[in-house]
Amino acid sequence: MRATGEKDSWKVRQEAILSCTTLLAKKTILNTPVVGELANTLKDRLTETNLNLRARVVQCIDALVKALNGRAAEYGAILLPELMKLTGDSKSAVVDAVYCVGVWGDG
């Protein structure tokens, strides 16, 4: 997800985002330090210039929140400000994805 070196590196990032989203959709996960690293990486990817990829990043965040099964509140401080910035995005798929992000938990 962090590949940025080559011209087509967005394709590598997109493949990683799609794989991660698919995996998260299949499992309930435990909150570990690796999840924190994933949340930070996804936050960084919210600035993608490719708007379709940006929408997929938001969908991956939704999958992460749902996979944490209501225990994602601690990532709200990291992700929610960046997600809120996207509510004014020019691409409706990005905005729609933001509004569909799951429940963060009690936090």
Backbone as JSON Lines, residues from 0, in Angstrom:
{"i":0,"aa":"M","n":[0.81,-1.21,0.0],"ca":[0.0,0.0,0.0],"c":[0.85,1.26,0.0]}
{"i":1,"aa":"R","n":[2.1,1.12,0.3],"ca":[2.96,2.29,0.39],"c":[3.78,2.54,-0.87]}
{"i":2,"aa":"A","n":[3.65,1.68,-1.88],"ca":[4.44,1.82,-3.11],"c":[4.15,3.16,-3.77]}
{"i":3,"aa":"T","n":[5.19,3.95,-4.02],"ca":[5.02,5.25,-4.66],"c":[6.09,5.54,-5.7]}
{"i":4,"aa":"G","n":[7.0,4.61,-5.92],"ca":[8.17,4.88,-6.75],"c":[7.94,4.98,-8.24]}
{"i":5,"aa":"E","n":[7.12,4.13,-8.8],"ca":[7.0,4.06,-10.24],"c":[5.73,4.75,-10.74]}
{"i":6,"aa":"K","n":[5.7,5.0,-12.04],"ca":[4.57,5.67,-12.67],"c":[3.25,4.95,-12.39]}
{"i":7,"aa":"D","n":[3.25,3.64,-12.5],"ca":[2.04,2.85,-12.3],"c":[1.93,2.29,-10.88]}
{"i":8,"aa":"S","n":[2.59,2.9,-9.92],"ca":[2.54,2.38,-8.55],"c":[1.14,2.45,-7.96]}
{"i":9,"aa":"W","n":[0.27,3.3,-8.51],"ca":[-1.1,3.35,-8.02],"c":[-1.79,2.0,-8.24]}
{"i":10,"aa":"K","n":[-1.4,1.29,-9.3],"ca":[-1.99,-0.03,-9.56],"c":[-1.59,-1.02,-8.48]}
{"i":11,"aa":"V","n":[-0.35,-0.93,-8.02],"ca":[0.13,-1.79,-6.93],"c":[-0.63,-1.46,-5.65]}
{"i":12,"aa":"R","n":[-0.79,-0.16,-5.38],"ca":[-1.52,0.25,-4.18],"c":[-2.98,-0.2,-4.26]}
{"i":13,"aa":"Q","n":[-3.58,-0.06,-5.45],"ca":[-4.97,-0.48,-5.62],"c":[-5.13,-1.97,-5.37]}
{"i":14,"aa":"E","n":[-4.23,-2.76,-5.9],"ca":[-4.3,-4.21,-5.69],"c":[-4.19,-4.55,-4.2]}
{"i":15,"aa":"A","n":[-3.29,-3.86,-3.51],"ca":[-3.13,-4.09,-2.07],"c":[-4.38,-3.68,-1.3]}
{"i":16,"aa":"I","n":[-4.96,-2.55,-1.66],"ca":[-6.18,-2.07,-0.99],"c":[-7.32,-3.06,-1.23]}
{"i":17,"aa":"L","n":[-7.49,-3.51,-2.45],"ca":[-8.56,-4.45,-2.76],"c":[-8.37,-5.78,-2.02]}
{"i":18,"aa":"S","n":[-7.14,-6.27,-1.95],"ca":[-6.86,-7.51,-1.21],"c":[-7.15,-7.34,0.26]}
{"i":19,"aa":"C","n":[-6.73,-6.23,0.82],"ca":[-6.96,-5.96,2.24],"c":[-8.46,-5.87,2.53]}
{"i":20,"aa":"T","n":[-9.19,-5.17,1.67],"ca":[-10.63,-5.03,1.85],"c":[-11.32,-6.39,1.82]}
{"i":21,"aa":"T","n":[-10.92,-7.22,0.88],"ca":[-11.49,-8.56,0.76],"c":[-11.22,-9.39,2.01]}
{"i":22,"aa":"L","n":[-9.99,-9.34,2.5],"ca":[-9.64,-10.09,3.71],"c":[-10.42,-9.59,4.92]}
{"i":23,"aa":"L","n":[-10.5,-8.28,5.08],"ca":[-11.19,-7.71,6.23],"c":[-12.68,-8.02,6.21]}
{"i":24,"aa":"A","n":[-13.25,-8.1,5.02],"ca":[-14.68,-8.39,4.9],"c":[-15.01,-9.81,5.34]}
{"i":25,"aa":"K","n":[-14.03,-10.69,5.36],"ca":[-14.26,-12.1,5.7],"c":[-14.05,-12.42,7.17]}
{"i":26,"aa":"K","n":[-13.45,-11.52,7.93],"ca":[-13.02,-11.85,9.29],"c":[-13.4,-10.76,10.29]}
{"i":27,"aa":"T","n":[-13.55,-11.19,11.53],"ca":[-13.54,-10.26,12.66],"c":[-12.12,-10.32,13.18]}
{"i":28,"aa":"I","n":[-11.5,-9.17,13.41],"ca":[-10.1,-9.15,13.81],"c":[-9.93,-8.58,15.21]}
{"i":29,"aa":"L","n":[-8.81,-8.93,15.81],"ca":[-8.45,-8.38,17.11],"c":[-7.69,-7.08,16.91]}
{"i":30,"aa":"N","n":[-7.84,-6.19,17.87],"ca":[-7.14,-4.93,17.81],"c":[-5.7,-5.13,18.29]}
{"i":31,"aa":"T","n":[-4.75,-5.06,17.38],"ca":[-3.33,-5.26,17.69],"c":[-2.54,-4.07,17.14]}
{"i":32,"aa":"P","n":[-1.26,-3.97,17.47],"ca":[-0.44,-2.89,16.9],"c":[-0.41,-2.89,15.37]}
{"i":33,"aa":"V","n":[-0.54,-4.05,14.77],"ca":[-0.56,-4.13,13.31],"c":[-1.78,-3.4,12.75]}
{"i":34,"aa":"V","n":[-2.9,-3.48,13.45],"ca":[-4.11,-2.78,13.03],"c":[-3.87,-1.27,13.07]}
{"i":35,"aa":"G","n":[-3.15,-0.81,14.08],"ca":[-2.81,0.61,14.16],"c":[-1.95,1.05,12.98]}
{"i":36,"aa":"E","n":[-0.99,0.22,12.6],"ca":[-0.16,0.51,11.43],"c":[-1.01,0.56,10.16]}
{"i":37,"aa":"L","n":[-1.95,-0.37,10.05],"ca":[-2.84,-0.39,8.89],"c":[-3.68,0.89,8.85]}
{"i":38,"aa":"A","n":[-4.22,1.29,10.0],"ca":[-5.03,2.51,10.05],"c":[-4.21,3.72,9.61]}
{"i":39,"aa":"N","n":[-2.98,3.81,10.06],"ca":[-2.13,4.94,9.65],"c":[-1.81,4.9,8.16]}
{"i":40,"aa":"T","n":[-1.57,3.73,7.64],"ca":[-1.3,3.6,6.2],"c":[-2.52,3.99,5.39]}
{"i":41,"aa":"L","n":[-3.69,3.55,5.83],"ca":[-4.92,3.91,5.12],"c":[-5.16,5.41,5.19]}
{"i":42,"aa":"K","n":[-4.87,6.02,6.33],"ca":[-5.0,7.48,6.46],"c":[-4.13,8.17,5.42]}
{"i":43,"aa":"D","n":[-2.91,7.71,5.26],"ca":[-2.0,8.3,4.28],"c":[-2.51,8.13,2.86]}
{"i":44,"aa":"R","n":[-3.22,7.05,2.6],"ca":[-3.73,6.78,1.25],"c":[-4.98,7.58,0.93]}
{"i":45,"aa":"L","n":[-5.58,8.25,1.92],"ca":[-6.76,9.07,1.67],"c":[-6.46,10.29,0.82]}
{"i":46,"aa":"T","n":[-5.2,10.56,0.58],"ca":[-4.82,11.7,-0.27],"c":[-4.48,11.26,-1.69]}
{"i":47,"aa":"E","n":[-4.86,10.05,-2.06],"ca":[-4.61,9.54,-3.41],"c":[-5.13,10.53,-4.45]}
{"i":48,"aa":"T","n":[-4.35,10.74,-5.5],"ca":[-4.81,11.59,-6.59],"c":[-5.79,10.86,-7.5]}
{"i":49,"aa":"N","n":[-5.7,9.55,-7.56],"ca":[-6.64,8.74,-8.34],"c":[-7.92,8.63,-7.51]}
{"i":50,"aa":"L","n":[-8.98,9.28,-7.97],"ca":[-10.21,9.36,-7.17],"c":[-10.89,8.01,-6.98]}
{"i":51,"aa":"N","n":[-10.8,7.14,-7.97],"ca":[-11.38,5.8,-7.8],"c":[-10.64,5.03,-6.73]}
{"i":52,"aa":"L","n":[-9.32,5.16,-6.71],"ca":[-8.53,4.5,-5.67],"c":[-8.84,5.09,-4.31]}
{"i":53,"aa":"R","n":[-9.02,6.41,-4.26],"ca":[-9.37,7.05,-2.98],"c":[-10.69,6.48,-2.45]}
{"i":54,"aa":"A","n":[-11.66,6.26,-3.31],"ca":[-12.94,5.67,-2.88],"c":[-12.71,4.26,-2.35]}
{"i":55,"aa":"R","n":[-11.82,3.51,-2.98],"ca":[-11.52,2.15,-2.53],"c":[-10.82,2.15,-1.17]}
{"i":56,"aa":"V","n":[-10.0,3.16,-0.92],"ca":[-9.36,3.29,0.39],"c":[-10.43,3.51,1.46]}
{"i":57,"aa":"V","n":[-11.41,4.35,1.17],"ca":[-12.49,4.59,2.13],"c":[-13.26,3.3,2.36]}
{"i":58,"aa":"Q","n":[-13.5,2.52,1.32],"ca":[-14.19,1.24,1.47],"c":[-13.37,0.28,2.32]}
{"i":59,"aa":"C","n":[-12.05,0.34,2.2],"ca":[-11.18,-0.51,3.02],"c":[-11.26,-0.08,4.48]}
{"i":60,"aa":"I","n":[-11.33,1.23,4.72],"ca":[-11.5,1.72,6.1],"c":[-12.82,1.21,6.66]}
{"i":61,"aa":"D","n":[-13.86,1.22,5.86],"ca":[-15.15,0.69,6.3],"c":[-15.02,-0.78,6.67]}
{"i":62,"aa":"A","n":[-14.33,-1.54,5.84],"ca":[-14.12,-2.97,6.12],"c":[-13.33,-3.16,7.41]}
{"i":63,"aa":"L","n":[-12.34,-2.3,7.64],"ca":[-11.55,-2.37,8.87],"c":[-12.42,-2.09,10.09]}
{"i":64,"aa":"V","n":[-13.23,-1.06,10.02],"ca":[-14.11,-0.7,11.14],"c":[-15.07,-1.85,11.44]}
{"i":65,"aa":"K","n":[-15.63,-2.42,10.4],"ca":[-16.57,-3.53,10.6],"c":[-15.85,-4.78,11.12]}
{"i":66,"aa":"A","n":[-14.64,-5.03,10.65],"ca":[-13.88,-6.2,11.1],"c":[-13.51,-6.09,12.57]}
{"i":67,"aa":"L","n":[-13.36,-4.86,13.06],"ca":[-13.06,-4.65,14.48],"c":[-14.3,-4.8,15.35]}
{"i":68,"aa":"N","n":[-15.45,-4.97,14.72],"ca":[-16.69,-5.32,15.41],"c":[-17.01,-4.36,16.57]}
{"i":69,"aa":"G","n":[-17.05,-3.07,16.27],"ca":[-17.42,-2.08,17.28],"c":[-16.29,-1.65,18.19]}
{"i":70,"aa":"R","n":[-15.07,-2.05,17.87],"ca":[-13.93,-1.68,18.71],"c":[-12.93,-0.81,17.95]}
{"i":71,"aa":"A","n":[-13.44,0.08,17.1],"ca":[-12.59,0.91,16.25],"c":[-12.5,2.35,16.74]}
{"i":72,"aa":"A","n":[-13.1,2.65,17.88],"ca":[-13.17,4.04,18.35],"c":[-11.79,4.69,18.47]}
{"i":73,"aa":"E","n":[-10.78,3.96,18.88],"ca":[-9.46,4.57,19.05],"c":[-8.85,5.04,17.73]}
{"i":74,"aa":"Y","n":[-9.35,4.52,16.62],"ca":[-8.84,4.96,15.32],"c":[-9.62,6.14,14.77]}
{"i":75,"aa":"G","n":[-10.67,6.51,15.46],"ca":[-11.45,7.67,15.05],"c":[-10.63,8.95,15.01]}
{"i":76,"aa":"A","n":[-9.77,9.13,16.01],"ca":[-8.93,10.34,16.05],"c":[-7.96,10.4,14.88]}
{"i":77,"aa":"I","n":[-7.57,9.24,14.38],"ca":[-6.64,9.18,13.26],"c":[-7.37,9.35,11.93]}
{"i":78,"aa":"L","n":[-8.48,8.66,11.78],"ca":[-9.13,8.55,10.48],"c":[-10.28,9.53,10.25]}
{"i":79,"aa":"L","n":[-11.07,9.81,11.26],"ca":[-12.25,10.65,11.05],"c":[-11.95,12.05,10.52]}
{"i":80,"aa":"P","n":[-10.94,12.77,11.03],"ca":[-10.67,14.1,10.46],"c":[-10.35,14.04,8.96]}
{"i":81,"aa":"E","n":[-9.6,13.03,8.56],"ca":[-9.26,12.89,7.15],"c":[-10.49,12.49,6.33]}
{"i":82,"aa":"L","n":[-11.33,11.62,6.89],"ca":[-12.56,11.24,6.19],"c":[-13.5,12.42,6.04]}
{"i":83,"aa":"M","n":[-13.57,13.26,7.06],"ca":[-14.45,14.43,6.99],"c":[-14.01,15.39,5.9]}
{"i":84,"aa":"K","n":[-12.72,15.49,5.67],"ca":[-12.22,16.35,4.59],"c":[-12.74,15.88,3.23]}
{"i":85,"aa":"L","n":[-12.99,14.6,3.12],"ca":[-13.43,14.03,1.85],"c":[-14.92,14.24,1.58]}
{"i":86,"aa":"T","n":[-15.68,14.73,2.55],"ca":[-17.12,14.93,2.32],"c":[-17.38,16.01,1.27]}
{"i":87,"aa":"G","n":[-16.4,16.83,0.99],"ca":[-16.53,17.84,-0.06],"c":[-15.84,17.44,-1.35]}
{"i":88,"aa":"D","n":[-15.46,16.18,-1.48],"ca":[-14.74,15.69,-2.65],"c":[-15.59,15.85,-3.91]}
{"i":89,"aa":"S","n":[-14.93,16.04,-5.04],"ca":[-15.63,16.22,-6.31],"c":[-16.18,14.91,-6.87]}
{"i":90,"aa":"K","n":[-15.69,13.79,-6.38],"ca":[-16.13,12.48,-6.89],"c":[-17.21,11.92,-5.97]}
{"i":91,"aa":"S","n":[-18.4,11.71,-6.5],"ca":[-19.5,11.24,-5.66],"c":[-19.22,9.86,-5.07]}
{"i":92,"aa":"A","n":[-18.45,9.01,-5.75],"ca":[-18.13,7.68,-5.21],"c":[-17.34,7.8,-3.92]}
{"i":93,"aa":"V","n":[-16.47,8.82,-3.83],"ca":[-15.69,9.04,-2.61],"c":[-16.61,9.49,-1.49]}
{"i":94,"aa":"V","n":[-17.46,10.47,-1.76],"ca":[-18.38,11.0,-0.75],"c":[-19.33,9.91,-0.28]}
{"i":95,"aa":"D","n":[-19.89,9.15,-1.22],"ca":[-20.8,8.06,-0.86],"c":[-20.11,7.04,0.03]}
{"i":96,"aa":"A","n":[-18.87,6.71,-0.28],"ca":[-18.11,5.75,0.53],"c":[-17.9,6.28,1.94]}
{"i":97,"aa":"V","n":[-17.62,7.57,2.07],"ca":[-17.42,8.17,3.4],"c":[-18.68,8.04,4.22]}
{"i":98,"aa":"Y","n":[-19.82,8.31,3.63],"ca":[-21.09,8.27,4.37],"c":[-21.5,6.84,4.75]}
{"i":99,"aa":"C","n":[-20.88,5.85,4.12],"ca":[-21.24,4.45,4.4],"c":[-20.31,3.78,5.41]}
{"i":100,"aa":"V","n":[-19.29,4.49,5.9],"ca":[-18.35,3.89,6.85],"c":[-19.12,3.46,8.09]}
{"i":101,"aa":"G","n":[-18.84,2.25,8.57],"ca":[-19.56,1.61,9.67],"c":[-19.44,2.29,11.02]}
{"i":102,"aa":"V","n":[-20.03,1.67,12.01],"ca":[-20.06,2.16,13.38],"c":[-18.7,1.98,14.04]}
{"i":103,"aa":"W","n":[-18.18,3.03,14.65],"ca":[-16.84,3.01,15.22],"c":[-16.8,2.38,16.61]}
{"i":104,"aa":"G","n":[-17.88,2.39,17.33],"ca":[-17.89,1.79,18.67],"c":[-18.18,2.81,19.74]}
{"i":105,"aa":"D","n":[-18.04,2.39,20.98],"ca":[-18.41,3.23,22.11],"c":[-17.4,4.32,22.41]}
{"i":106,"aa":"G","n":[-16.1,4.04,22.21],"ca":[-14.98,4.92,22.46],"c":[-15.27,6.13,23.12]}
